[in-house]
Amino acid sequence: MTEKLSHIVATAMRLLGSTSDGDPEAMARLEEMLPALRAAAESGHVQAQEILGGVLLEFKEDPTEAALWFARAAGQGSAVGKRSLGHLRAEGLGIGKDLVEAERLFGEAADAGDAFAQFNLAQLWWGHRDPESVLALLSSAASGGVVDAYLVLGDLLAELDRDAEALKSYLQAATAGHDKAMYVAACWYRDGIVTEPDRVEALTWFFRSIATGNADPLHEALLMARDMSDAEILHAGKQSGQHGYAQAAVETVAKYR
């Protein structure tokens, strides 16, 4: 029986991940197995309760029932349940908004090592607790795989005038594929914050950001490229793996030289 429940939970977890990518087949399969997942949750299986709460929140858009299952999981000591219930409390989704209770839930989950809870708690603390405590939480969350934490960590370090550390954090987020961090890194290299101005490195990150589907850096990239040589632009294209963008930029800026 335990093996069967574990299979149901593993399958539901995989399908839930696919539905977030908009896979219609995954959505249909998840709908079909919802009764089995609910039965597993009702039997007391903690992971099933966590995932059912996630399905109800993200797939069924029913935060009220999702809160009930997160609460049941939290009652069994689940860090995911506590963090997820904390999120609903913080936002007032499905249950009353209560930042004090959200902070308690995030704190318990964070103490248990949940990286997303650490990230959520850090954001709740920013501006209300000492910066070092917030930095410690963000660093732990980032190390735990929360890429957004690197970006927020960079923002806080920059606010504290610790620019060299901030750039390092932005680059960690950018290297992990965070398009906003790529844009920030590009602007810092362009403007010479921390380092000497480096237009090739800046254009490299602009190209990488554009490649994620973010069109915002396009104007900035072309504006800067107008004052660069074709060789510099093409080198940035090579570094970023975006030769096509580089070639298009060379052809576009040639009209304005």
Secondary structure, DSSP 8 states (H G I E B T S, - for coil): -HHHHHHHHHHHHHHHHHHTTT-HHHHHHHHHHHHHHHHHHHTT-HHHHHHHHHIIIIIS--HHHHHHHHHHHHHTT-HHHHHHHHHHHHHTSSS---HHHHHHHHHHHHHTT-HHHHHHHHHHHTTTS-HHHHHHHHHHHHHTT-HHHHHHHHHHHHHTT-HHHHHHHHHHHHHTT-HHHHHHHHHHHHHTSSS---HHHHHHHHHHHHHTT--THHHHHHHHHTTS-HHHHHHHHHHHT-HHHHHHHHHHHGGG-
